[in-house]
Amino acid sequence: MVSSKLYLLGALALGTLSIAWGSSPAIGAATANGAFTVNQTQVTGRAKLFDGAVVETGTTASRVALDNGSRIELNAQSALAVHGTEAELTRGSGTVGAAGGFVLRARTLRIETEGAQAEVRLNGARNVVVTAMNGPVRVFSKTGVPVAVVTAGMGMTFDPFAGAVGDFDMSGCLVKQSAGSLHGLVAENTRFQVMGDSLASLKGSRIHVVGTRMDNAPALKGASVAVQVSKVELLEAGGCAAAAAAWPETEKMDGAPAPGMPATVGTKAAMSHKPWIIAGVAVAAGGGITAAALLTKSR
């Protein structure tokens, strides 16, 4: 009698679970010319995907097509967790072509393609390589700070575990607010308000700064965050006319060095392509072995 009751309860529980699954709408489908797994269950050909599904590939690549229009080509030996408005690459690599508002996450980074295509690859234990294929790709830190805009045809390597979330160590063009005394720094197509001594005399030049993120929101329109600068170094006098022209709230300039200032200053180390730290994320140009080696060397 006891076993009969247990059997009945088990059947009712399974029935409830089936109804719950059945009432949850599919958010897309995964296809492959061979076998792959969805939630650790092997499938062949095609499988519907529900919110939270984990797709894993073996020797065969798989294509994930979501109902919101996003497409992810998941390469062999890779894994992806999918949700309605985002997905997370947890192993391997893939190419994403996402609709507006869709986010790909990789090792705490948030990657937005806004209709462009990007290849994203997990490299080693910490790095993420992002290559923009046909349009700009935006990369954000885990706290939402813009880290870089990867332009079409270019690749960048990121280490999201390089420092504290408020750490900054970067180079860029120093510009000045057109109707005020605030300063901004343009680095990797992203904009920051910078505050500190000795900035006024360096406007319009490429500089290297070290600092920490301030708690208050930036007062300079167009800046993502405000950074309190603790160290500043002049790298190259002038050369920032394009950066100033692209930022509507800043003074326009001709790009020439200030009178009496040498065209190039700073040390060779400062002028080298060493990784930057933006909101605790190390950034190195390029997506190959050289960039990965730079990040490894900087730790």
C-alpha positions in Angstrom: 0.0 0.0 0.0 2.9 2.3 0.9 4.6 1.7 -2.4 1.4 2.4 -4.3 1.1 5.8 -2.6 4.7 6.6 -3.4 4.2 5.7 -7.0 1.1 7.9 -7.2 2.9 10.8 -5.6 5.8 10.4 -7.9 3.5 10.3 -11.0 1.7 13.5 -9.8 5.1 15.2 -9.2 6.3 14.3 -12.7 3.0 15.4 -14.2 3.3 18.8 -12.5 6.8 19.2 -13.7 5.8 18.4 -17.3 3.0 21.0 -17.2 5.5 23.6 -15.9 7.9 22.8 -18.7 5.1 22.8 -21.3 3.8 26.2 -20.1 7.2 27.8 -20.5 7.6 29.3 -24.0 10.7 28.4 -26.1 13.1 31.3 -26.7 14.8 29.8 -29.7 16.5 26.8 -31.1 19.9 25.2 -31.5 20.9 23.3 -34.7 23.9 21.3 -35.7 25.1 18.8 -38.4 25.6 16.2 -35.7 25.3 15.7 -32.0 25.5 18.3 -29.2 24.0 18.5 -25.7 21.3 20.7 -24.2 21.2 20.7 -20.4 23.5 17.6 -20.4 21.1 15.7 -22.7 22.5 14.6 -26.1 20.5 15.7 -29.1 21.0 15.5 -32.8 20.0 18.0 -35.5 17.7 20.4 -33.7 16.5 21.2 -30.2 14.2 23.9 -28.8 15.7 26.2 -26.2 14.0 27.4 -23.1 15.2 30.2 -20.7 18.4 29.1 -18.9 19.3 26.3 -21.3 22.9 25.3 -21.6 24.2 24.3 -25.0 27.5 22.4 -25.3 29.3 21.3 -28.4 31.8 18.5 -28.9 33.5 18.0 -32.3 30.6 19.7 -34.1 29.7 23.4 -34.1 26.1 24.5 -33.4 24.0 27.5 -34.3 21.8 29.1 -31.7 19.0 31.2 -33.1 16.9 33.2 -30.6 13.4 34.5 -31.2 14.6 38.1 -30.6 16.7 37.9 -33.8 20.1 37.2 -32.2 22.3 34.5 -33.7 25.3 32.8 -32.1 27.5 30.4 -34.0 28.9 28.3 -31.2 32.2 26.7 -32.2 33.3 23.1 -31.4 34.3 22.4 -27.8 32.3 25.4 -26.5 29.5 26.0 -24.0 26.8 28.7 -23.9 24.0 29.5 -21.4 21.1 31.3 -23.0 18.3 33.6 -21.7 15.8 35.8 -23.2 17.9 39.0 -23.4 21.4 37.7 -22.8 23.7 34.7 -23.1 26.9 33.7 -21.3 29.9 32.1 -23.0 31.3 29.7 -20.4 33.8 27.7 -22.5 35.4 28.0 -26.0 34.4 30.6 -28.6 31.7 31.7 -30.9 30.5 34.4 -33.2 27.5 36.6 -32.1 25.3 38.8 -34.2 22.9 40.2 -31.7 19.8 42.3 -31.9 19.7 45.7 -30.1 19.4 45.2 -26.3 20.9 41.7 -26.3 24.0 41.1 -24.2 26.7 38.5 -24.4 28.6 37.9 -21.1 32.0 36.4 -20.8 34.0 36.2 -17.6 32.1 39.1 -16.1 32.4 41.3 -19.2 29.3 42.6 -21.0 29.6 42.7 -24.7 27.1 44.5 -27.0 27.2 44.3 -30.8 24.0 46.2 -31.6 23.5 44.4 -34.9 27.2 44.0 -35.8 29.0 40.7 -35.7 31.8 39.8 -33.2 33.9 36.8 -32.5 34.4 36.2 -28.7 36.9 33.7 -27.4 37.9 32.6 -23.9 41.7 32.5 -23.9 43.5 30.7 -21.1 42.1 31.0 -17.5 41.3 34.7 -17.5 41.4 36.4 -20.9 38.6 37.3 -23.3 39.4 38.1 -26.9 36.9 40.2 -28.8 37.2 40.7 -32.6 34.8 43.1 -34.3 33.9 41.8 -37.8 31.7 44.3 -39.5 30.9 47.1 -37.0 31.8 48.5 -33.6 31.5 46.3 -30.5 31.2 47.8 -27.1 32.8 46.1 -24.0 31.8 46.9 -20.5 33.2 45.9 -17.1 31.1 44.0 -14.6 30.1 47.3 -12.9 28.9 48.7 -16.3 31.8 51.0 -17.0 32.6 51.2 -20.8 36.0 49.6 -21.2 36.5 49.8 -25.0 34.8 50.1 -28.4 36.4 47.6 -30.7 36.2 48.9 -34.2 35.5 46.7 -37.3 38.4 44.5 -38.4 40.2 44.9 -35.1 40.7 42.6 -32.1 41.3 43.3 -28.4 42.2 41.1 -25.4 40.8 41.7 -22.0 41.6 40.5 -18.5 38.6 41.3 -16.3 40.4 40.2 -13.1 43.5 42.5 -13.4 42.6 44.9 -10.6 40.0 46.4 -8.3 36.9 47.6 -10.0 37.8 51.3 -9.4 41.4 51.1 -10.7 42.4 53.1 -13.8 45.8 53.1 -15.5 45.4 54.4 -19.1 46.5 56.6 -21.9 44.5 58.9 -24.2 43.7 62.4 -25.4 43.1 65.1 -22.8 40.4 67.5 -23.8 38.7 70.4 -22.0 35.1 71.4 -21.6 34.2 74.2 -24.0 32.1 76.2 -21.5 33.8 75.4 -18.2 37.0 74.1 -16.5 36.3 70.3 -16.6 38.6 67.9 -18.4 37.9 64.7 -20.2 40.1 61.8 -21.4 39.3 59.8 -24.6 40.8 56.3 -24.4 39.9 53.4 -26.8 36.9 55.4 -28.1 35.5 55.7 -24.6 35.2 59.0 -22.6 36.0 59.7 -19.0 36.0 62.8 -16.8 39.4 63.3 -15.2 40.2 65.4 -12.2 43.6 66.3 -10.7 46.5 68.8 -10.6 48.5 69.7 -13.7 45.8 68.8 -16.2 45.1 72.3 -17.5 48.5 72.8 -19.1 48.3 69.4 -20.9 45.0 69.9 -22.7 45.1 68.7 -26.3 47.9 66.2 -25.7 48.2 62.5 -25.3 48.8 61.7 -21.6 49.1 58.7 -19.3 47.1 58.7 -16.1 46.8 56.6 -13.0 43.8 57.0 -10.7 40.6 55.7 -9.1 37.0 56.0 -9.9 35.0 58.6 -7.9 31.7 57.8 -6.3 29.9 60.8 -7.7 28.5 60.9 -11.2 30.6 62.7 -13.8 29.7 66.4 -14.3 31.2 66.5 -17.8 28.4 65.5 -20.3 29.3 62.5 -22.3 31.7 61.0 -19.8 30.9 57.5 -18.4 32.6 57.9 -15.0 34.8 60.4 -13.1 38.3 59.5 -12.3 40.5 61.1 -9.6 44.0 61.2 -11.1 46.9 60.5 -8.8 49.6 60.4 -11.4 49.9 62.1 -14.9 52.6 61.9 -17.5 52.8 63.7 -20.9 53.3 61.2 -23.7 52.9 63.3 -26.9 52.1 67.0 -27.3 49.2 67.8 -29.5 47.6 65.3 -31.9 44.1 65.3 -30.2 42.1 67.5 -32.6 40.0 64.5 -33.8 39.2 63.4 -30.3 38.1 66.9 -29.4 36.0 67.3 -32.5 34.1 64.0 -31.8 33.1 65.2 -28.3 30.6 68.0 -28.7 31.0 69.3 -25.2 34.7 70.0 -25.5 36.9 72.7 -27.0 37.9 72.3 -30.6 41.7 72.5 -31.3 44.0 72.4 -34.3 46.1 69.5 -32.9 49.4 71.3 -32.8 51.6 71.2 -29.7 51.5 74.1 -27.4 54.2 76.7 -27.9 57.5 75.6 -26.5 56.4 72.0 -25.9 58.4 69.2 -27.6 56.5 67.0 -30.0 57.2 63.8 -28.1 58.0 63.3 -24.4 57.6 60.5 -21.9 59.6 57.4 -21.5 59.8 54.5 -23.9 57.9 52.4 -21.4 55.1 54.9 -21.2 54.9 55.1 -25.0 54.9 51.3 -25.4 51.8 49.2 -26.0 51.5 47.9 -22.5 48.0 47.0 -21.3 45.8 49.6 -19.8 43.6 49.2 -16.7 40.1 50.6 -17.1 37.7 49.9 -14.2 39.9 47.0 -13.1 39.9 45.4 -16.6 43.3 45.1 -18.4 43.0 46.0 -22.1 45.6 45.1 -24.8 45.3 45.8 -28.5 45.2 42.8 -30.7 43.6 39.4 -30.2 46.5 37.1 -30.7 49.4 35.6 -28.8 51.2 38.9 -28.4 48.3 40.6 -26.6 47.7 37.6 -24.4 51.4 37.6 -23.5 51.3 41.3 -22.6 48.4 40.7 -20.2 50.2 37.8 -18.6 53.4 39.8 -18.2 51.5 42.7 -16.6 50.1 40.6 -13.7 
